[in-house]
Amino acid sequence: MPEDLIRVIYRLETSGDVAALAAKIASDQSTGTFTDLPGETAEVKARCAARVLKITPLPDTELSSFPSEGHRFHRADVVIGYPLEAVGTDIAALMTITVGGVFSVRGLSGVRVMDFDLPPAFARHPGPQFGIDGSRKLTNVYDRPIIGSIIKPALGLAPPETALMVKELCEAGVDFIKDDEKLMSPGYSPLADRIAAVMPVIDAHEQRTGKRVMYAWGISSADPDIMMENHDLVLSAGGNAAVININSVGYGGMTYLRKRSALCLHAHRNGWDILTRHPGLGMQFTAWGKIWRLLGVDQFQINGIAAKYWEPDKSFVRSFHDCMTPIFSPADRPLPVVGSGQWGGQAVETYARTGQTTDLMYLGGGGIHGHPGGAASGVAAIRQAWEAAVEGVSLADYAKDHKELAQAIEKFGDK
């Protein structure tokens, strides 16, 4: 790919001519408008005009993605190239020029951004500070998934109650604990008070066992200065991770934080679903996730097999592979975080469909807290499920000699 060209792949749908619509998008999103312009010279076009590079037809459909007039709608994957000189490497400029206005184009009955193919100049963005290798180093977990859990109930626990749950989870053997994404600094549990109650538990467990459990604190705020104050509270208390609601803090908030952060940034993507839930509209995670990776996400929650929330398994698998695919180098890969209704029963299929890798975090909320033998048994059951997956043994066979896994199958197997 020429180093001065940004290529964006769109899935377009229209009752009209796809090629004409693609050309209109390229013109409208660069040098052109609805009529000829005296200033749109050949020199200006050569320097800044976007152009259609490739059109790959897809089967027609009789149902439009947007409510639209017509009986048959034509679809194609279209690659449009934008000169780097006209866009630059700023993420706000990239999203405004190549995404924002495209959704407004008249004549579209559907549009989905499938991918960005970015030139090396975009490597100026910092990317993950910790990523896969750093997450393993901080948790001292190698050769198996990092096993994590979530504070549940998500809302309502006072700091002393949270500390008791953290103590239980540490003793259960988890590697990682996180605030639920909905928990930031509410009146009943201000972040400073929660830190003061919980960090002594983390420290005491390390003193007693030698294991320092990673805790990711909810520090998100729409005010970057407040978010940094929250970051500093965590860091000064000896914490090493934070949960960031990336859609809520935005590109600018994430940029501001990453430039100054010394914490491992665990990204929750709540709100992403509406951007991708309709297959003919919005954005593919391949494209959307790439932006957040450039901005510095270290750990990326991407749901899991048979998730409790909406998402087809194939979408999760694709998101996992996207996280594991370098943009510019292996260092820009975030740790995939597999969660949402996970209890261990999905381990075998997860292992098989993600390329037989254990480079991931496996989050169990109810799958750990709700185990009939308690949290310790819930953690043990997940570890046993992953042992079975790696050894190529069915869960049913492995459970014959592993009580905790057998109990988990009996409790969760029909979920």
SEDO-707452 format. One record per residue (C-alpha): residue in one letter; residue number from 1; x, y, z. Coordinates in Angstrom, 3 decimals. Layout:
BEGIN
REC code pos       c1       c2       c3
REC    A NUM        X        Y        Z
...
END
This chain:
BEGIN
REC code pos       c1       c2       c3
REC    M   1    0.000    0.000    0.000
REC    P   2    1.371    3.466   -0.813
REC    E   3    2.599    5.076    2.383
REC    D   4    0.626    8.255    1.704
REC    L   5   -2.799    6.640    1.318
REC    I   6   -5.447    5.753    3.902
REC    R   7   -7.677    2.974    2.642
REC    V   8  -11.130    2.515    4.151
REC    I   9  -13.308   -0.492    3.363
REC    Y  10  -17.052    0.188    3.343
REC    R  11  -19.949   -2.185    2.851
REC    L  12  -22.384   -0.105    0.781
REC    E  13  -26.018   -0.822   -0.016
REC    T  14  -28.231    1.133   -2.408
REC    S  15  -31.174    0.748   -4.750
REC    G  16  -29.148    2.723   -7.272
REC    D  17  -25.715    2.226   -8.776
REC    V  18  -23.039    1.228   -6.253
REC    A  19  -20.160    2.559   -8.361
REC    A  20  -21.810    5.960   -8.752
REC    L  21  -22.547    6.125   -5.025
REC    A  22  -18.966    5.176   -4.167
REC    A  23  -17.667    7.916   -6.440
REC    K  24  -20.028   10.390   -4.766
REC    I  25  -18.734    9.423   -1.327
REC    A  26  -15.129    9.828   -2.452
REC    S  27  -15.915   13.252   -3.866
REC    D  28  -18.117   14.539   -1.040
REC    Q  29  -15.665   13.419    1.650
REC    S  30  -12.688   15.122    0.058
REC    T  31  -12.610   17.955   -2.474
REC    G  32  -16.081   17.924   -4.062
REC    T  33  -19.665   18.895   -3.314
REC    F  34  -23.048   18.792   -5.080
REC    T  35  -21.871   20.976   -7.983
REC    D  36  -18.715   21.839   -9.906
REC    L  37  -16.354   24.191   -8.122
REC    P  38  -13.913   26.593   -9.784
REC    G  39  -11.379   25.906   -7.040
REC    E  40  -11.466   22.132   -7.486
REC    T  41   -8.586   22.149   -9.919
REC    A  42   -6.670   19.168  -11.231
REC    E  43   -3.845   20.119   -8.868
REC    V  44   -6.184   20.164   -5.835
REC    K  45   -7.702   16.835   -6.841
REC    A  46   -4.294   15.239   -7.327
REC    R  47   -3.225   16.315   -3.865
REC    C  48   -6.373   15.804   -1.801
REC    A  49   -9.160   13.993   -3.656
REC    A  50  -10.246   10.599   -2.427
REC    R  51  -10.758    7.946   -5.068
REC    V  52  -12.461    4.592   -5.418
REC    L  53   -9.816    1.861   -5.554
REC    K  54  -11.869   -1.322   -5.675
REC    I  55  -15.465   -2.543   -5.800
REC    T  56  -16.310   -6.121   -4.859
REC    P  57  -19.977   -6.911   -5.597
REC    L  58  -22.009   -8.831   -3.020
REC    P  59  -25.390  -10.540   -3.453
REC    D  60  -28.399   -8.226   -3.746
REC    T  61  -31.000   -8.107   -1.006
REC    E  62  -34.718   -7.384   -1.017
REC    L  63  -34.617   -5.877    2.482
REC    S  64  -32.903   -2.550    3.001
REC    S  65  -30.892   -1.823    6.121
REC    F  66  -32.302    1.702    6.461
REC    P  67  -36.003    2.117    5.663
REC    S  68  -35.769    2.925    1.936
REC    E  69  -37.861    2.911   -1.185
REC    G  70  -37.147    0.131   -3.644
REC    H  71  -37.555   -3.584   -4.183
REC    R  72  -33.978   -4.684   -4.753
REC    F  73  -30.879   -3.293   -3.111
REC    H  74  -27.378   -3.704   -4.479
REC    R  75  -24.461   -4.348   -2.133
REC    A  76  -20.698   -4.230   -2.477
REC    D  77  -17.526   -3.887   -0.461
REC    V  78  -15.878   -0.687   -1.641
REC    V  79  -12.335    0.489   -0.951
REC    I  80  -11.832    4.249   -1.004
REC    G  81   -8.373    5.759   -0.723
REC    Y  82   -7.858    9.071    1.071
REC    P  83   -4.542   10.921    0.657
REC    L  84   -2.698   11.147    3.947
REC    E  85   -1.926   14.795    3.213
REC    A  86   -5.647   15.595    3.197
REC    V  87   -6.462   13.750    6.415
REC    G  88   -3.344   13.611    8.555
REC    T  89   -2.939   11.176   11.433
REC    D  90   -5.249   12.814   13.966
REC    I  91   -7.989   10.372   14.973
REC    A  92  -10.685   13.071   15.080
REC    A  93   -9.812   14.058   11.507
REC    L  94   -9.778   10.429   10.376
REC    M  95  -13.188    9.709   11.882
REC    T  96  -14.731   12.969   10.642
REC    I  97  -13.569   12.626    7.053
REC    T  98  -13.765    8.892    6.458
REC    V  99  -16.689    7.929    8.715
REC    G 100  -18.824   10.786   10.039
REC    G 101  -19.983   12.317    6.770
REC    V 102  -20.301    8.998    4.988
REC    F 103  -23.240    8.008    7.186
REC    S 104  -25.084   11.117    5.963
REC    V 105  -24.794   10.473    2.222
REC    R 106  -28.135   10.482    0.415
REC    G 107  -28.905    7.367   -1.612
REC    L 108  -27.522    4.853    0.842
REC    S 109  -29.870    2.203    2.152
REC    G 110  -27.037    0.756    4.232
REC    V 111  -23.416    1.511    5.104
REC    R 112  -20.935   -0.276    7.366
REC    V 113  -17.273    0.585    7.937
REC    M 114  -15.454   -2.729    7.684
REC    D 115  -11.787   -1.838    8.157
REC    F 116   -9.096    0.824    8.082
REC    D 117   -5.859    0.082    6.263
REC    L 118   -3.622    2.763    7.726
REC    P 119   -0.204    3.918    6.505
REC    P 120    2.860    3.710    8.777
REC    A 121    2.488    7.366    9.776
REC    F 122   -0.293    6.280   12.146
REC    A 123    2.268    4.363   14.182
REC    R 124    2.927    7.682   15.916
REC    H 125    0.002    6.836   18.180
REC    P 126    1.240    5.169   21.381
REC    G 127   -0.718    1.901   21.287
REC    P 128   -0.770   -0.349   24.353
REC    Q 129    1.671    0.424   27.140
REC    F 130    1.363   -3.093   28.590
REC    G 131   -0.672   -5.250   26.196
REC    I 132   -0.354   -9.025   26.337
REC    D 133    3.196   -9.322   27.628
REC    G 134    2.813   -6.535   30.187
REC    S 135   -0.430   -7.982   31.527
REC    R 136    1.278  -11.333   32.036
REC    K 137    4.208   -9.694   33.773
REC    L 138    1.973   -7.711   36.139
REC    T 139   -0.052  -10.786   37.097
REC    N 140    2.903  -13.211   36.925
REC    V 141    0.703  -15.637   34.997
REC    Y 142    2.205  -17.530   32.074
REC    D 143    1.231  -20.553   29.970
REC    R 144   -2.472  -20.348   30.844
REC    P 145   -5.259  -17.772   30.684
REC    I 146   -5.289  -15.003   33.261
REC    I 147   -8.384  -15.768   35.339
REC    G 148  -10.367  -12.784   36.515
REC    S 149  -13.565  -11.891   38.281
REC    I 150  -15.843   -8.909   38.749
REC    I 151  -17.242   -7.278   41.857
REC    K 152  -20.853   -8.445   42.108
REC    P 153  -23.417   -7.121   42.727
REC    A 154  -22.228   -4.456   40.314
REC    L 155  -23.744   -1.613   42.305
REC    G 156  -24.689   -1.227   45.942
REC    L 157  -21.729   -2.504   47.961
REC    A 158  -20.134   -0.094   50.427
REC    P 159  -16.299   -0.021   50.533
REC    P 160  -15.997   -2.424   53.526
REC    E 161  -18.323   -4.881   51.784
REC    T 162  -16.270   -4.602   48.603
REC    A 163  -13.118   -5.295   50.600
REC    L 164  -14.629   -8.487   52.017
REC    M 165  -15.474   -9.681   48.524
REC    V 166  -11.961   -8.857   47.297
REC    K 167  -10.518  -10.871   50.183
REC    E 168  -12.715  -13.819   49.233
REC    L 169  -11.702  -13.599   45.564
REC    C 170   -7.987  -13.281   46.380
REC    E 171   -8.176  -16.349   48.602
REC    A 172  -10.119  -18.142   45.852
REC    G 173   -7.088  -17.832   43.591
REC    V 174   -8.059  -15.254   40.959
REC    D 175   -5.346  -13.362   39.123
REC    F 176   -7.404  -10.269   38.378
REC    I 177  -10.397   -8.420   39.853
REC    K 178  -12.231   -5.497   38.341
REC    D 179  -14.842   -2.966   39.273
REC    D 180  -17.933   -3.493   37.177
REC    E 181  -18.013   -0.921   34.374
REC    K 182  -21.003    0.737   36.067
REC    L 183  -19.000    1.338   39.249
REC    M 184  -16.939    4.534   39.240
REC    S 185  -17.289    6.892   42.201
REC    P 186  -20.894    6.824   43.451
REC    G 187  -21.987    8.449   46.697
REC    Y 188  -22.178    5.171   48.608
REC    S 189  -18.708    4.093   47.438
REC    P 190  -16.443    7.012   46.493
REC    L 191  -13.355    5.832   44.664
REC    A 192  -10.989    7.161   47.343
REC    D 193  -12.874    5.318   50.089
REC    R 194  -13.007    2.127   48.047
REC    I 195   -9.272    2.265   47.405
REC    A 196   -8.593    2.829   51.094
REC    A 197  -10.653   -0.228   51.998
REC    V 198   -9.477   -2.597   49.268
REC    M 199   -5.773   -1.938   48.743
REC    P 200   -4.790   -3.171   52.232
REC    V 201   -6.497   -6.458   51.334
REC    I 202   -4.488   -6.701   48.111
REC    D 203   -1.277   -5.840   49.979
REC    A 204   -1.927   -8.295   52.795
REC    H 205   -2.645  -11.112   50.377
REC    E 206    0.647  -10.419   48.600
REC    Q 207    2.531  -10.379   51.904
REC    R 208    0.956  -13.679   52.905
REC    T 209    1.199  -15.554   49.597
REC    G 210    3.630  -13.688   47.363
REC    K 211    0.893  -13.215   44.766
REC    R 212   -0.221   -9.686   43.883
REC    V 213   -3.691   -9.775   42.399
REC    M 214   -4.280   -7.147   39.732
REC    Y 215   -7.256   -4.917   40.533
REC    A 216   -8.711   -2.657   37.819
REC    W 217  -10.461    0.389   39.280
REC    G 218  -13.299    2.292   37.637
REC    I 219  -11.713    5.702   37.043
REC    S 220  -13.706    6.858   33.986
REC    S 221  -14.937   10.436   33.838
REC    A 222  -16.060   12.781   31.080
REC    D 223  -13.700   15.342   32.648
REC    P 224  -10.116   14.337   31.759
REC    D 225   -8.708   16.169   34.778
REC    I 226  -10.961   14.242   37.154
REC    M 227  -10.059   11.006   35.389
REC    M 228   -6.374   11.786   35.946
REC    E 229   -7.040   12.592   39.604
REC    N 230   -8.689    9.170   39.878
REC    H 231   -5.714    7.603   38.093
REC    D 232   -3.334    9.225   40.565
REC    L 233   -5.353    7.988   43.557
REC    V 234   -4.983    4.423   42.285
REC    L 235   -1.302    4.783   41.465
REC    S 236   -0.359    6.402   44.779
REC    A 237   -2.043    3.531   46.650
REC    G 238    0.016    0.952   44.759
REC    G 239   -2.618   -0.036   42.195
REC    N 240   -1.646   -1.042   38.694
REC    A 241   -4.812   -1.133   36.547
REC    A 242   -7.970    0.788   35.671
REC    V 243  -11.262    0.106   33.904
REC    I 244  -11.943    2.642   31.162
REC    N 245  -15.393    2.985   29.586
REC    I 246  -13.937    3.992   26.254
REC    N 247  -17.134    5.100   24.523
REC    S 248  -17.990    7.295   27.510
REC    V 249  -14.624    9.051   27.811
REC    G 250  -14.165    9.396   24.040
REC    Y 251  -11.114    9.595   21.817
REC    G 252   -9.847   12.786   23.443
REC    G 253  -10.257   11.457   26.968
REC    M 254   -8.424    8.258   26.085
REC    T 255   -5.618   10.203   24.407
REC    Y 256   -5.246   12.476   27.425
REC    L 257   -5.169    9.536   29.819
REC    R 258   -2.779    7.345   27.836
REC    K 259   -0.182   10.114   27.534
REC    R 260    0.003   10.376   31.306
REC    S 261   -0.943    6.896   32.506
REC    A 262    1.199    4.475   34.460
REC    L 263   -1.700    2.005   34.827
REC    C 264   -2.700   -0.968   32.701
REC    L 265   -5.847    0.219   30.890
REC    H 266   -8.665   -2.323   30.753
REC    A 267  -11.201   -1.222   28.134
REC    H 268  -14.909   -1.885   28.501
REC    R 269  -16.750   -1.306   25.240
REC    N 270  -20.298   -0.726   26.557
REC    G 271  -22.249    1.134   23.891
REC    W 272  -20.369   -0.530   21.056
REC    D 273  -23.203   -2.946   20.340
REC    I 274  -25.459   -0.286   18.812
REC    L 275  -22.654    0.574   16.384
REC    T 276  -22.450   -2.985   15.072
REC    R 277  -25.620   -4.896   15.927
REC    H 278  -27.214   -4.476   12.498
REC    P 279  -25.021   -6.272    9.914
REC    G 280  -25.671   -3.635    7.256
REC    L 281  -25.003   -0.568    9.403
REC    G 282  -22.388    0.924   11.695
REC    M 283  -18.909   -0.447   12.158
REC    Q 284  -17.150   -3.774   12.229
REC    F 285  -15.042   -4.341   15.355
REC    T 286  -12.079   -4.806   12.994
REC    A 287  -12.246   -1.088   12.201
REC    W 288  -13.588    0.308   15.466
REC    G 289  -11.238   -1.653   17.719
REC    K 290   -8.222   -0.646   15.676
REC    I 291   -8.738    3.006   16.640
REC    W 292   -8.853    2.266   20.377
REC    R 293   -5.814    0.037   20.077
REC    L 294   -3.857    2.879   18.515
REC    L 295   -4.957    5.154   21.354
REC    G 296   -3.596    2.784   24.007
REC    V 297   -5.973    0.050   25.156
REC    D 298   -4.010   -2.646   27.024
REC    Q 299   -6.816   -5.140   27.695
REC    F 300   -9.950   -5.295   25.538
REC    Q 301  -13.238   -6.867   26.645
REC    I 302  -14.841   -8.647   23.681
REC    N 303  -17.570  -10.904   25.129
REC    G 304  -17.214  -14.673   24.633
REC    I 305  -18.769  -17.886   23.373
REC    A 306  -22.467  -18.112   24.314
REC    A 307  -22.301  -14.652   25.895
REC    K 308  -25.108  -13.472   28.151
REC    Y 309  -25.331  -10.261   26.129
REC    W 310  -26.099   -9.979   22.438
REC    E 311  -23.359  -11.112   20.105
REC    P 312  -23.088  -14.077   17.758
REC    D 313  -20.192  -16.411   18.493
REC    K 314  -18.670  -15.714   15.085
REC    S 315  -18.536  -12.009   15.938
REC    F 316  -16.672  -12.742   19.168
REC    V 317  -14.229  -15.022   17.345
REC    R 318  -13.585  -12.349   14.733
REC    S 319  -13.012   -9.740   17.464
REC    F 320  -10.565  -12.065   19.200
REC    H 321   -8.557  -12.567   16.014
REC    D 322   -8.643   -8.815   15.370
REC    C 323   -7.049   -8.199   18.782
REC    M 324   -4.372  -10.784   18.034
REC    T 325   -3.553   -9.337   14.595
REC    P 326   -0.841   -6.638   14.707
REC    I 327   -1.557   -3.262   13.152
REC    F 328    2.090   -2.289   12.833
REC    S 329    3.899   -4.625   15.263
REC    P 330    3.101   -7.406   17.768
REC    A 331    3.447   -4.849   20.565
REC    D 332    0.205   -3.125   19.510
REC    R 333   -1.910   -6.177   20.375
REC    P 334   -4.114   -5.773   23.463
REC    L 335   -4.867   -8.720   25.710
REC    P 336   -8.251  -10.150   24.627
REC    V 337  -10.627  -10.302   27.598
REC    V 338  -13.222  -13.061   27.268
REC    G 339  -16.265  -12.443   29.418
REC    S 340  -20.070  -12.205   29.639
REC    G 341  -21.670  -15.331   31.071
REC    Q 342  -18.448  -17.356   31.105
REC    W 343  -18.166  -20.214   33.591
REC    G 344  -15.669  -22.626   32.080
REC    G 345  -18.103  -24.576   29.944
REC    Q 346  -17.108  -22.428   26.977
REC    A 347  -13.360  -23.014   27.441
REC    V 348  -13.000  -25.921   25.016
REC    E 349  -14.772  -24.139   22.171
REC    T 350  -13.015  -20.863   22.947
REC    Y 351   -9.627  -22.574   22.784
REC    A 352  -10.471  -24.344   19.520
REC    R 353  -11.950  -21.341   17.732
REC    T 354   -9.356  -18.767   18.759
REC    G 355   -6.358  -20.627   17.389
REC    Q 356   -5.533  -22.777   20.433
REC    T 357   -4.027  -19.919   22.385
REC    T 358   -4.084  -19.136   26.077
REC    D 359   -3.065  -15.519   25.539
REC    L 360   -6.265  -14.143   27.008
REC    M 361   -8.034  -13.147   30.177
REC    Y 362  -11.041  -15.260   31.113
REC    L 363  -13.522  -13.305   33.238
REC    G 364  -16.036  -15.110   35.408
REC    G 365  -18.606  -13.119   37.330
REC    G 366  -21.577  -15.302   38.124
REC    G 367  -19.544  -18.296   36.950
REC    I 368  -17.267  -17.798   39.966
REC    H 369  -19.553  -16.175   42.546
REC    G 370  -22.444  -18.511   41.718
REC    H 371  -20.570  -21.819   41.912
REC    P 372  -22.300  -24.097   44.455
REC    G 373  -18.985  -24.709   46.198
REC    G 374  -18.186  -21.004   46.525
REC    A 375  -15.749  -18.702   44.769
REC    A 376  -12.693  -20.910   45.267
REC    S 377  -14.488  -23.797   43.601
REC    G 378  -15.611  -21.473   40.820
REC    V 379  -12.012  -20.486   40.087
REC    A 380  -10.869  -24.111   40.287
REC    A 381  -13.598  -25.184   37.864
REC    I 382  -12.514  -22.594   35.291
REC    R 383   -8.872  -23.658   35.596
REC    Q 384   -9.889  -27.290   35.198
REC    A 385  -11.964  -26.460   32.119
REC    W 386   -8.974  -24.779   30.521
REC    E 387   -6.718  -27.694   31.421
REC    A 388   -9.195  -29.956   29.626
REC    A 389   -9.248  -27.661   26.606
REC    V 390   -5.460  -27.560   26.269
REC    E 391   -5.141  -31.314   26.812
REC    G 392   -7.843  -32.042   24.240
REC    V 393  -10.108  -33.796   26.743
REC    S 394  -13.864  -33.297   26.801
REC    L 395  -15.276  -31.464   29.810
REC    A 396  -17.444  -34.459   30.694
REC    D 397  -14.438  -36.771   30.828
REC    Y 398  -12.282  -34.281   32.726
REC    A 399  -15.061  -33.700   35.226
REC    K 400  -15.002  -37.354   36.258
REC    D 401  -11.878  -36.686   38.301
REC    H 402  -12.432  -32.977   39.053
REC    K 403  -15.226  -32.270   41.504
REC    E 404  -15.382  -28.505   41.013
REC    L 405  -15.791  -28.817   37.239
REC    A 406  -18.453  -31.487   37.708
REC    Q 407  -20.383  -29.180   40.032
REC    A 408  -20.086  -26.304   37.563
REC    I 409  -21.433  -28.463   34.722
REC    E 410  -24.347  -29.537   36.871
REC    K 411  -25.120  -25.924   37.890
REC    F 412  -24.445  -24.018   34.664
REC    G 413  -24.535  -26.663   31.958
REC    D 414  -28.044  -25.846   30.768
REC    K 415  -27.571  -22.078   30.780
END
